[in-house]
Structure formats: C-alpha cells, structure tokens
Amino acid sequence: MLHKTRGIALSYIRYRESSIIAKIYTEAFGIQTYIVNGVRSSKSRTNRIALFQPLTLLDMVVYHKNKEDTMHRISEMKCYQPFQSLPYDVVKSSLALFVTEMLGKTLKEEESNPLLFQFIEESVVYLDEAESAFENFHIHFLVQLASFLGFGIETVEDLESELKNQHFPHMPDPVEKNATMQLLTGNYGLNVVLDRKRRISILEKLLFFYKIHMEALGEIKSLEVLREVLK
C-alpha cells in the first residue's frame, strides 16, 4: 500500500552494486529502513544519492505492507526544503553529522510522533538558516531531545545530582553552571558565551547523562570531529 509522508534522512549504507539501504525518520511511521535501487548507478540521470545526505528534508511516497517488515521501498521522493548553507559550512556540517549520529542511536520507535518530527524538522531548518550564534546548537538540541525521549532535564542541580550518583568526575565551576542553566532554559540562538573547554565539558556531561538512560548508546564517533571544528 502506498502512503505519503515527510521524512528526515539520517544515514545509508551501500547495498550491492548500485543500491543503498537508507535509514529515515518519517512523520507517519517513525524510524524506518528503505532499500533504494539504482541510486548509485552511473546511468542514473539524476543525482538521487544527494537526497540521502544527513538531515535532508524529504517528501516521500512509500510502500508499507505491515509492521513486521523490517525494510520497505520508496515510490517517489523529493527534497521539500533545499539547504542554503548547511552542507557548505564546515561548522554546521559537523554539527549536523553529530546530530544525525545521535538521532540514529536514540530513535527506536516505528510509529508516528508528530511533535518529535516537528522538533527535529524545525531544528534542522534553524541550523541551516542561522547566520550566527549557533555554536551551542548541539547542546540545545540534546537538552530538548532528552525531553522527547522521556528523560528531560529540569534543572542544573538535577543534572549534576544524577551525574554524581553515577560517579561522573566533576569539579565545581560557577561559570559553567550558570551557562548550563541558560542552555537548559533557553532556545536556539541564545548567546551564551563559553570557551571551548567549558562547551566540551557541558557536552560530555550531557552525553554521559544520555548513557545513564540509554545503556546501548555506545561511542559517539562524530564527537572527535566536533571537538576539532569547535576549537
């Protein structure tokens, strides 16, 4: 049966000679996996592989038989909001890579969650359109995503208490604590002045917090790239 849905491209792997297996977060079906044939063929007249770059916003017509199927197929697709800067700005593309990896590791539900889809979509659009003050985007994103995943952070004290209970090494830092409070309560674009060391420290605390609640989170491979880019 054919269904219309919007989707957010997360990742893909090569499959056979010219195909891919793509992971996409959809508005109608949650996280889904699709086989896409011929997308890497030299005979293809269009560069369809570009549609599967991280966080591309897609309009899709897809085949879905039943929930038991682990992989589905795409009948039609197009990008409904082409990026203006995200793929071409090294900082933004590094942030996008990190966000994509986190979504790939945390999104598990194969069912519709319109509010979560809207949050991710609006976050992607913000990052693409932002001209400044987006260096803390990934921290804001993790804070808000945690709420959708069921373990939102209410206060700095709650965060630090939970980290302490799990023996996370921490040295008191009033400047970092104040910045964390602002990041927990503010929105994208809030100008929170942080040096590289404190920004990385807050990020590492949040990732540890995620691992407390999601034991299978594992290593975040894009973290090292982010550390280098945000020096």
KEDOLUM-34488 format. One record per residue: residue in one letter; x, y, z of N, C-alpha, C in turn. Coordinates in pm, 1 decimal, padded with zeros to 6 digits. Layout:
residues N
A/X/Y/Z/X/Y/Z/X/Y/Z
...
This chain:
residues 231
M/00084.5/-00119.7/00000.0/00000.0/00000.0/00000.0/00087.9/00124.6/00000.0
L/00049.4/00224.3/-00077.9/00125.6/00348.6/-00087.4/00079.4/00449.0/00017.8
H/00177.4/00517.8/00077.0/00149.5/00619.0/00178.3/00235.9/00741.9/00152.2
K/00180.2/00860.2/00177.1/00256.9/00983.6/00171.5/00308.8/01017.7/00310.3
T/00432.4/01059.9/00318.0/00488.3/01102.3/00446.3/00607.8/01192.7/00421.9
R/00635.4/01275.3/00516.6/00761.1/01350.1/00513.4/00866.5/01268.5/00588.5
G/00991.2/01295.1/00556.6/01098.3/01220.3/00621.6/01223.1/01304.6/00638.5
I/01310.1/01261.3/00729.1/01438.3/01326.7/00753.5/01546.9/01221.1/00736.6
A/01630.3/01237.3/00636.6/01734.5/01139.3/00607.0/01837.4/01136.3/00720.0
L/01874.0/01016.4/00761.3/01972.6/01002.2/00868.6/02103.5/00941.0/00818.6
S/02095.6/00827.5/00752.5/02219.8/00762.0/00707.9/02185.8/00658.0/00602.0
Y/02289.5/00608.8/00535.9/02269.3/00499.1/00440.9/02398.7/00419.4/00427.9
I/02382.6/00295.1/00385.1/02497.4/00210.4/00354.4/02480.8/00156.6/00213.1
R/02591.8/00127.5/00149.4/02585.2/00072.9/00014.5/02530.6/-00069.7/00017.7
Y/02454.7/-00103.7/-00086.4/02394.1/-00236.5/-00095.9/02406.0/-00283.5/-00240.1
R/02475.6/-00395.0/-00258.3/02502.3/-00448.6/-00391.5/02571.9/-00342.7/-00478.0
E/02554.5/-00352.2/-00609.7/02635.0/-00267.6/-00698.9/02589.2/-00123.1/-00706.2
S/02459.4/-00101.4/-00705.2/02411.1/00035.1/-00730.2/02302.6/00081.4/-00633.9
S/02277.3/00004.8/-00529.2/02167.8/00037.6/-00438.5/02219.1/00081.2/-00301.7
I/02128.2/00128.6/-00219.5/02161.2/00164.4/-00081.9/02050.4/00115.5/00010.8
I/02084.3/00104.1/00137.0/01985.1/00082.7/00242.6/01988.8/00208.0/00329.1
A/01878.1/00279.8/00330.4/01872.6/00411.0/00395.3/01788.2/00406.5/00521.8
K/01835.0/00477.5/00624.0/01758.0/00494.3/00746.8/01700.0/00636.3/00745.5
I/01568.7/00644.3/00760.0/01498.1/00772.0/00751.3/01398.2/00782.5/00867.0
Y/01394.5/00898.8/00930.7/01292.5/00921.5/01032.8/01171.8/00983.3/00964.6
T/01059.3/00912.1/00966.4/00940.9/00956.8/00894.3/00835.5/01012.3/00989.5
E/00755.2/01101.4/00936.0/00647.9/01160.7/01015.2/00536.5/01059.4/01042.2
A/00510.5/00970.7/00947.0/00398.2/00878.1/00959.0/00432.7/00746.9/01027.3
F/00559.2/00702.8/01016.0/00594.1/00568.8/01062.4/00714.2/00564.9/01157.3
G/00760.1/00680.2/01203.4/00877.6/00680.7/01290.2/01002.6/00640.5/01214.3
I/01095.0/00576.0/01282.9/01221.1/00536.9/01219.7/01196.4/00417.5/01127.6
Q/01245.3/00427.6/01003.1/01223.5/00321.0/00905.7/01348.0/00300.7/00820.0
T/01356.3/00180.5/00762.6/01467.0/00145.0/00674.5/01412.0/00116.2/00535.7
Y/01477.6/00171.7/00433.2/01431.1/00156.8/00295.8/01543.7/00105.9/00205.4
I/01508.9/00014.3/00116.3/01600.3/-00025.7/00009.6/01572.2/00064.4/-00109.4
V/01677.2/00124.8/-00164.0/01662.1/00213.9/-00279.1/01751.8/00161.3/-00390.5
N/01691.3/00114.7/-00498.1/01766.3/00054.3/-00607.8/01813.7/00156.5/-00709.2
G/01931.7/00131.7/-00766.0/01982.0/00210.3/-00877.2/02025.2/00351.1/-00845.4
V/02028.9/00386.2/-00718.6/02058.3/00524.7/-00682.2/02205.0/00559.4/-00705.3
R/02292.5/00458.3/-00707.6/02435.8/00482.5/-00728.4/02480.0/00445.7/-00869.3
S/02387.4/00419.8/-00958.2/02421.1/00378.8/-01093.6/02475.2/00494.8/-01175.2
S/02578.2/00468.5/-01254.7/02635.9/00571.8/-01341.7/02538.9/00609.9/-01453.3
K/02438.2/00525.3/-01477.6/02339.9/00552.1/-01581.9/02226.5/00640.3/-01532.0
S/02223.6/00665.3/-01401.2/02116.2/00747.1/-01345.7/02125.0/00889.8/-01399.0
R/02011.9/00943.8/-01440.2/02008.4/01078.7/-01497.5/02002.4/01187.8/-01391.4
T/01971.4/01151.1/-01270.7/01963.5/01249.0/-01162.2/02053.1/01206.2/-01047.1
N/02096.5/01302.9/-00969.6/02183.8/01275.3/-00855.0/02098.7/01245.1/-00732.0
R/02026.7/01132.5/-00736.4/01933.7/01099.7/-00627.4/02005.5/01068.6/-00496.6
I/02132.3/01031.4/-00502.2/02205.4/00998.6/-00379.3/02213.1/01120.1/-00287.5
A/02207.8/01240.9/-00344.8/02213.7/01363.5/-00264.3/02092.9/01376.1/-00171.7
L/01983.3/01310.1/-00206.2/01863.9/01316.8/-00123.6/01880.8/01243.7/00009.7
F/01985.6/01163.8/00019.7/02006.6/01085.5/00140.6/02121.6/01138.8/00226.4
Q/02167.0/01260.2/00195.6/02268.0/01323.8/00279.0/02205.4/01359.5/00413.8
P/02286.7/01363.1/00520.8/02232.7/01382.5/00656.4/02137.3/01501.0/00670.4
L/02020.4/01471.5/00726.4/01918.1/01569.0/00764.9/01842.5/01631.1/00646.9
T/01858.3/01575.0/00525.9/01780.1/01624.0/00412.9/01631.4/01603.9/00441.4
L/01552.3/01706.1/00414.6/01407.9/01703.6/00441.0/01335.1/01655.0/00316.1
L/01261.0/01545.1/00330.2/01206.3/01474.8/00215.5/01054.2/01468.5/00216.1
D/00994.8/01484.6/00098.2/00856.6/01445.4/00072.6/00863.0/01308.8/00006.6
M/00788.9/01210.7/00059.8/00803.0/01073.7/00013.2/00667.2/01008.4/-00011.5
V/00665.6/00919.3/-00108.4/00556.7/00823.9/-00125.0/00621.0/00686.7/-00108.9
V/00575.7/00611.6/-00009.4/00644.5/00487.3/00026.6/00548.5/00368.4/00028.1
Y/00606.6/00250.1/00007.4/00531.1/00125.2/00020.1/00545.7/00073.3/00162.8
H/00434.3/00047.9/00229.0/00437.1/-00014.1/00361.0/00330.8/-00122.3/00365.1
K/00373.7/-00246.3/00385.9/00279.4/-00358.2/00392.6/00228.8/-00376.4/00534.9
N/00320.6/-00399.6/00626.9/00282.2/-00419.3/00766.7/00401.6/-00392.0/00855.9
K/00377.6/-00385.3/00986.4/00482.6/-00351.3/01082.5/00589.8/-00458.9/01092.5
E/00556.7/-00581.0/01050.6/00652.4/-00690.2/01063.9/00767.9/-00677.3/00964.1
D/00743.8/-00605.5/00854.2/00850.4/-00587.4/00754.6/00959.9/-00498.1/00811.6
T/01084.8/-00540.2/00798.5/01196.1/-00461.5/00851.5/01248.7/-00360.4/00750.7
M/01222.6/-00383.9/00621.8/01266.4/-00290.6/00518.5/01153.5/-00266.7/00418.8
H/01145.7/-00142.8/00372.6/01040.3/-00102.9/00280.9/01102.2/-00039.6/00156.8
R/01017.0/00007.5/00067.9/01065.2/00069.5/-00055.3/01000.4/00206.0/-00076.2
I/01069.0/00289.7/-00152.1/01023.1/00426.1/-00179.9/00974.6/00433.6/-00324.0
S/00853.0/00485.2/-00343.0/00798.6/00501.1/-00477.6/00841.3/00634.9/-00538.8
E/00828.7/00742.3/-00459.8/00866.3/00876.4/-00506.1/00928.1/00953.4/-00390.7
M/01015.2/01047.8/-00424.8/01071.6/01133.5/-00319.9/01129.3/01259.3/-00381.3
K/01127.6/01365.6/-00301.7/01191.1/01490.6/-00340.7/01222.4/01568.9/-00213.6
C/01317.9/01658.1/-00222.6/01352.1/01745.2/-00110.0/01255.2/01862.6/-00109.2
Y/01188.6/01885.5/00004.8/01089.5/01993.6/00008.4/01145.9/02124.5/00062.6
Q/01268.0/02123.7/00115.5/01330.9/02248.9/00157.6/01482.6/02235.3/00140.4
P/01532.8/02267.9/00022.0/01676.7/02253.7/-00004.3/01760.4/02338.3/00091.2
F/01875.2/02286.3/00129.3/01964.3/02357.5/00219.7/02028.9/02476.3/00150.0
Q/02046.9/02583.5/00228.5/02114.1/02703.2/00178.2/02260.8/02708.0/00220.8
S/02291.4/02655.4/00339.0/02428.2/02668.3/00389.3/02480.8/02544.0/00459.6
L/02392.9/02460.4/00511.2/02434.9/02350.9/00599.4/02543.9/02260.8/00540.3
P/02533.4/02215.5/00415.3/02637.0/02125.5/00362.6/02768.9/02195.9/00329.9
Y/02766.7/02329.0/00324.8/02882.2/02404.4/00275.1/02959.9/02474.7/00386.1
D/02905.3/02478.7/00505.4/02970.1/02540.8/00620.7/03029.0/02429.5/00707.0
V/03158.6/02431.0/00731.4/03224.6/02319.2/00799.8/03173.5/02301.3/00942.8
V/03142.6/02411.5/01011.7/03090.1/02400.4/01148.0/02949.4/02342.0/01145.3
K/02863.8/02396.4/01059.1/02726.5/02347.0/01050.7/02721.9/02200.9/01008.4
S/02802.0/02163.5/00909.9/02800.1/02024.5/00863.2/02851.8/01929.5/00970.4
S/02945.5/01975.5/01052.7/02995.3/01893.0/01163.7/02888.0/01877.6/01271.6
L/02816.6/01985.5/01300.1/02704.9/01978.8/01394.8/02596.4/01885.0/01342.4
A/02569.6/01893.5/01212.4/02468.4/01807.1/01151.1/02509.5/01660.3/01159.4
L/02637.7/01632.9/01139.6/02687.2/01495.8/01148.3/02667.3/01440.5/01288.9
F/02696.2/01523.2/01389.4/02678.2/01482.9/01529.1/02530.4/01457.1/01559.7
V/02444.8/01551.2/01519.4/02301.4/01537.1/01544.2/02247.1/01412.1/01475.4
T/02291.6/01388.0/01352.1/02246.9/01270.2/01278.2/02286.2/01141.6/01349.8
E/02408.6/01136.0/01400.3/02453.4/01016.5/01471.1/02371.3/00995.5/01598.8
M/02345.6/01102.8/01671.3/02265.9/01090.9/01793.9/02123.7/01044.5/01763.2
L/02064.7/01095.5/01657.8/01929.6/01052.8/01620.2/01928.9/00906.2/01579.3
G/02031.3/00865.6/01504.5/02039.5/00726.8/01462.0/02051.3/00630.7/01578.4
K/02112.1/00677.2/01687.6/02132.4/00591.5/01804.4/02015.3/00596.0/01903.2
T/01936.8/00701.4/01899.6/01833.2/00718.3/02002.6/01690.7/00695.9/01952.9
L/01665.6/00714.8/01824.3/01529.5/00698.0/01772.6/01503.2/00551.1/01742.8
K/01410.7/00492.2/01814.9/01382.6/00348.6/01801.5/01238.1/00318.0/01764.1
E/01147.1/00410.0/01791.0/01005.3/00381.0/01773.3/00964.7/00381.7/01625.9
E/00896.8/00275.9/01584.0/00847.5/00265.2/01446.9/00699.6/00304.0/01443.4
E/00672.3/00423.7/01489.5/00535.2/00475.6/01488.2/00540.1/00627.8/01484.5
S/00428.3/00686.4/01446.8/00422.0/00830.6/01428.7/00437.6/00905.9/01560.6
N/00518.0/01011.9/01556.4/00532.1/01104.3/01669.3/00544.4/01244.6/01609.8
P/00430.8/01305.9/01574.8/00433.0/01434.0/01503.0/00510.3/01544.3/01574.7
L/00500.9/01551.1/01707.4/00570.2/01656.9/01781.0/00721.7/01638.9/01773.5
L/00768.4/01514.5/01783.3/00911.1/01488.4/01771.8/00960.0/01519.6/01630.9
F/00883.2/01478.7/01530.0/00920.8/01509.3/01392.5/00929.6/01659.9/01371.5
Q/00830.8/01733.3/01422.0/00830.2/01879.3/01407.6/00951.5/01941.6/01475.4
F/00986.1/01892.3/01594.7/01102.1/01944.7/01665.7/01229.7/01925.0/01584.1
I/01249.7/01804.6/01530.4/01371.4/01777.9/01452.6/01372.4/01861.6/01325.7
E/01259.0/01868.1/01257.0/01248.2/01946.5/01133.7/01281.9/02093.7/01159.4
E/01221.1/02151.4/01262.5/01245.5/02293.2/01292.9/01389.8/02317.2/01334.9
S/01450.1/02220.3/01402.4/01590.1/02232.1/01442.8/01681.0/02233.8/01320.6
V/01652.8/02146.6/01225.3/01732.6/02140.0/01102.1/01721.4/02270.1/01024.2
V/01600.1/02321.3/01010.4/01578.2/02446.8/00937.8/01650.1/02561.5/01008.2
Y/01642.3/02564.8/01141.2/01712.4/02670.8/01215.2/01862.3/02666.3/01186.8
L/01922.4/02548.2/01197.4/02066.7/02536.2/01177.1/02105.6/02580.7/01037.2
D/02026.3/02544.8/00938.0/02056.8/02583.1/00800.4/02048.4/02733.5/00780.6
E/01951.1/02797.2/00844.2/01926.7/02940.0/00820.1/02003.9/03032.4/00913.2
A/02054.4/02980.3/01024.3/02123.0/03065.8/01122.3/02248.0/03128.6/01062.5
E/02266.1/03256.4/01088.9/02383.6/03328.0/01039.3/02488.6/03346.7/01148.1
S/02446.3/03333.9/01273.8/02540.2/03347.7/01385.5/02478.0/03282.8/01508.7
A/02558.0/03275.8/01616.0/02512.9/03225.5/01746.5/02455.9/03084.0/01739.4
F/02518.9/02997.6/01657.2/02474.3/02857.8/01650.9/02579.6/02761.8/01704.6
E/02683.6/02813.5/01771.7/02790.2/02726.7/01821.2/02746.4/02637.3/01936.7
N/02633.1/02672.0/02000.5/02580.5/02587.7/02107.8/02457.6/02507.9/02062.4
F/02435.5/02503.4/01933.1/02317.2/02436.6/01878.9/02305.8/02292.3/01926.7
H/02415.9/02218.2/01922.2/02412.5/02075.7/01956.1/02375.0/02052.8/02102.7
I/02414.8/02145.9/02190.7/02380.6/02133.1/02332.3/02231.4/02157.8/02351.7
H/02179.9/02265.8/02291.2/02035.9/02292.0/02296.1/01958.1/02172.5/02241.9
F/02006.8/02116.2/02132.9/01937.2/02004.4/02069.1/01928.9/01884.4/02163.0
L/02040.1/01848.1/02225.9/02041.3/01733.4/02316.8/01947.2/01755.2/02435.2
V/01946.2/01876.0/02487.4/01859.3/01907.0/02602.0/01712.6/01886.2/02564.8
Q/01673.0/01938.3/02448.8/01532.8/01927.4/02407.7/01496.9/01785.6/02364.2
L/01589.5/01718.3/02296.4/01564.1/01580.9/02252.8/01540.6/01489.1/02372.2
A/01614.8/01510.6/02480.4/01600.7/01426.7/02600.0/01456.6/01427.4/02651.0
S/01390.0/01541.6/02642.2/01250.9/01550.4/02687.7/01160.5/01460.7/02603.9
F/01182.3/01458.3/02472.6/01102.6/01373.2/02384.5/01131.3/01225.3/02408.7
L/01251.5/01195.6/02454.2/01289.7/01056.6/02477.8/01248.8/01006.8/02615.7
G/01196.5/01099.0/02699.3/01142.2/01056.6/02827.2/01230.9/01078.4/02947.9
F/01343.7/01148.5/02931.3/01429.2/01175.1/03047.3/01478.7/01319.8/03045.5
G/01384.5/01410.8/03031.1/01417.5/01552.4/03024.8/01486.9/01603.1/03150.7
I/01565.1/01708.7/03133.8/01642.4/01768.4/03243.0/01572.3/01895.3/03288.0
E/01531.3/01899.8/03415.4/01458.3/02015.3/03465.7/01552.0/02127.0/03512.3
T/01653.3/02092.1/03590.8/01743.1/02192.9/03647.6/01887.6/02145.4/03642.0
V/01979.8/02239.4/03658.8/02122.1/02205.5/03665.1/02148.7/02115.0/03784.8
E/02081.5/02143.3/03895.0/02100.4/02063.8/04016.9/02060.7/01917.8/03993.9
D/01949.5/01896.4/03922.0/01906.0/01759.8/03892.0/02009.6/01688.4/03805.0
L/02061.9/01760.1/03706.0/02163.2/01702.2/03617.3/02287.4/01663.3/03695.7
E/02339.6/01756.3/03775.3/02463.3/01730.1/03848.1/02444.6/01622.8/03954.5
S/02325.8/01617.8/04015.5/02298.9/01515.2/04115.3/02300.3/01376.8/04052.9
E/02239.7/01364.7/03936.0/02236.5/01234.4/03869.1/02375.3/01192.6/03822.5
L/02453.5/01288.7/03772.6/02589.8/01258.5/03731.0/02674.5/01214.3/03850.3
K/02657.2/01282.9/03961.4/02732.1/01249.2/04082.6/02697.8/01109.1/04130.9
N/02570.3/01074.5/04125.8/02526.8/00941.7/04169.7/02586.7/00830.7/04083.5
Q/02620.7/00866.2/03959.5/02680.0/00768.1/03868.0/02832.2/00783.0/03859.6
H/02888.1/00858.4/03955.6/03033.7/00872.8/03971.1/03101.2/00941.0/03851.3
F/03029.4/01036.5/03792.1/03091.3/01115.3/03685.9/03187.0/01216.3/03748.9
P/03313.8/01219.3/03704.3/03410.9/01313.0/03763.9/03373.0/01458.0/03733.9
H/03362.4/01537.1/03838.3/03316.4/01674.1/03818.2/03381.1/01767.7/03919.6
M/03430.5/01881.0/03866.8/03485.4/01985.7/03951.8/03390.7/02106.0/03947.1
P/03354.3/02162.0/04063.1/03263.3/02276.9/04064.8/03317.2/02393.9/03982.1
D/03229.8/02453.3/03901.0/03267.5/02565.4/03815.8/03145.3/02656.1/03801.8
P/03141.7/02768.1/03878.1/03024.6/02856.9/03876.1/02991.3/02910.7/03736.7
V/03094.5/02941.7/03656.8/03070.3/02994.2/03521.7/03001.5/02888.9/03435.7
E/03052.3/02765.1/03441.7/02993.6/02656.3/03363.7/02852.1/02625.4/03411.0
K/02831.7/02629.2/03541.2/02698.9/02600.7/03596.0/02597.7/02703.7/03549.4
N/02634.8/02830.4/03549.6/02545.6/02937.2/03503.9/02514.5/02923.3/03355.4
A/02617.0/02888.2/03276.6/02597.1/02868.9/03132.3/02504.9/02750.5/03106.9
T/02523.0/02643.1/03183.6/02438.1/02524.7/03168.5/02293.6/02558.6/03198.5
M/02271.0/02638.8/03302.4/02135.6/02679.8/03338.4/02070.3/02755.3/03222.5
Q/02145.6/02846.0/03159.7/02091.9/02920.8/03046.4/02058.7/02829.6/02929.3
L/02146.2/02731.2/02905.0/02126.0/02640.0/02792.6/02008.0/02545.6/02817.0
L/01981.5/02514.4/02942.6/01869.1/02427.0/02976.0/01735.0/02497.4/02957.1
T/01733.8/02628.0/02976.8/01607.6/02701.4/02974.2/01588.5/02786.8/02849.3
G/01694.7/02810.4/02773.3/01687.1/02897.3/02657.0/01655.9/02823.5/02528.4
N/01643.9/02899.1/02421.8/01614.7/02844.4/02289.8/01733.9/02861.8/02197.3
Y/01723.6/02805.0/02079.0/01828.8/02822.3/01979.3/01855.5/02970.9/01957.3
G/01983.1/03003.0/01937.7/02020.4/03141.3/01910.4/02053.2/03221.7/02033.7
L/02026.3/03166.1/02152.9/02062.2/03236.4/02276.1/02213.9/03249.1/02283.5
N/02260.6/03369.6/02302.9/02404.6/03394.9/02301.8/02464.2/03366.9/02439.8
V/02505.9/03243.5/02461.8/02571.7/03203.7/02586.2/02722.3/03197.8/02559.5
V/02795.9/03285.4/02622.5/02940.1/03293.4/02597.9/03011.1/03180.6/02672.1
L/03078.3/03094.3/02595.5/03150.2/02981.0/02653.0/03284.2/02964.7/02583.0
D/03387.0/02933.2/02659.3/03512.4/02896.6/02593.9/03502.9/02750.5/02551.3
R/03599.1/02707.1/02469.8/03595.5/02572.0/02414.2/03593.5/02466.0/02523.8
K/03675.6/02484.9/02627.6/03687.1/02384.3/02733.2/03554.3/02362.4/02804.0
R/03485.0/02471.9/02837.0/03358.1/02458.3/02909.6/03248.0/02404.1/02817.9
R/03249.8/02443.7/02689.7/03149.2/02392.0/02597.1/03162.3/02240.5/02583.4
I/03285.9/02192.5/02570.3/03310.3/02048.5/02561.3/03271.5/01979.5/02691.7
S/03299.9/02043.2/02804.1/03266.3/01985.3/02933.8/03115.6/01964.8/02948.0
I/03037.5/02065.5/02909.6/02891.6/02054.5/02917.4/02842.0/01944.2/02823.9
L/02898.0/01939.5/02703.9/02858.5/01836.4/02608.7/02887.1/01696.6/02663.3
E/03004.2/01677.7/02723.2/03040.6/01546.4/02778.1/02948.6/01507.2/02893.4
K/02907.6/01605.2/02973.7/02811.3/01577.0/03081.4/02678.6/01528.5/03022.9
L/02631.3/01596.8/02918.0/02504.3/01558.5/02857.8/02511.7/01419.5/02794.6
L/02623.1/01388.9/02731.1/02637.9/01256.8/02670.0/02642.8/01147.9/02777.0
F/02708.4/01176.7/02887.5/02711.5/01080.4/02998.5/02569.9/01061.8/03053.4
F/02496.8/01172.7/03064.9/02358.6/01168.0/03110.8/02274.0/01080.1/03017.3
Y/02294.3/01094.6/02886.4/02223.8/01010.2/02789.5/02257.3/00862.8/02811.4
K/02385.7/00834.9/02838.1/02427.5/00695.2/02855.9/02369.3/00633.9/02982.4
I/02342.5/00716.8/03082.3/02275.4/00668.1/03203.8/02137.6/00613.0/03168.3
H/02069.6/00683.1/03077.4/01932.5/00647.4/03042.9/01922.6/00556.5/02920.4
M/02030.0/00550.5/02842.9/02031.1/00464.6/02724.1/02163.3/00388.9/02722.2
E/02164.0/00273.2/02785.8/02288.6/00198.6/02804.8/02352.7/00155.8/02673.1
A/02271.8/00140.3/02569.0/02324.6/00093.5/02440.8/02372.1/00207.7/02350.5
L/02383.5/00327.1/02405.6/02421.0/00442.5/02323.0/02556.4/00422.5/02256.6
G/02653.9/00372.2/02331.5/02784.8/00342.2/02273.5/02867.4/00465.5/02242.1
E/02972.1/00445.2/02165.0/03065.4/00552.6/02129.7/03003.2/00647.1/02027.3
I/03026.0/00776.1/02046.7/02979.5/00876.6/01951.4/03099.5/00913.1/01862.3
K/03103.9/00856.9/01744.3/03221.2/00869.8/01658.0/03242.9/01012.6/01608.1
S/03134.7/01089.2/01591.4/03147.4/01225.2/01538.6/03193.5/01324.8/01643.7
L/03204.8/01282.0/01768.8/03240.9/01373.7/01877.0/03379.8/01431.3/01856.8
E/03473.3/01349.2/01813.4/03610.7/01396.4/01794.6/03618.4/01502.8/01685.3
V/03541.7/01483.5/01578.7/03536.5/01583.3/01470.8/03482.3/01714.2/01525.5
L/03378.7/01704.2/01607.1/03316.8/01824.0/01665.4/03415.8/01898.0/01754.4
R/03491.1/01823.9/01832.5/03590.7/01885.7/01920.2/03691.9/01967.4/01837.8
E/03734.3/01912.7/01726.1/03833.5/01980.2/01644.5/03776.5/02104.0/01576.4
V/03656.9/02090.6/01522.9/03596.1/02200.8/01449.1/03561.2/02318.6/01539.5
L/03518.2/02288.5/01663.2/03475.1/02393.3/01755.1/03586.9/02447.6/01841.3
K/03712.3/02425.4/01802.4/03825.9/02480.7/01879.3/03819.0/02632.8/01879.7
